[in-house]
């Protein structure tokens, strides 16, 4: 694996982690908002 391939692999991995982190935070926020507006 050359430098370019490892760089792309690292970028994709970091990008996936960022997307997952954002989705998790968004899910928690929506869940808390839904609980607060339930009644």
Secondary structure, DSSP 8 states (H G I E B T S, - for coil): --HHHHHHHHHHHHHHHHHHHHHHHHHHHHHHHHHHT--
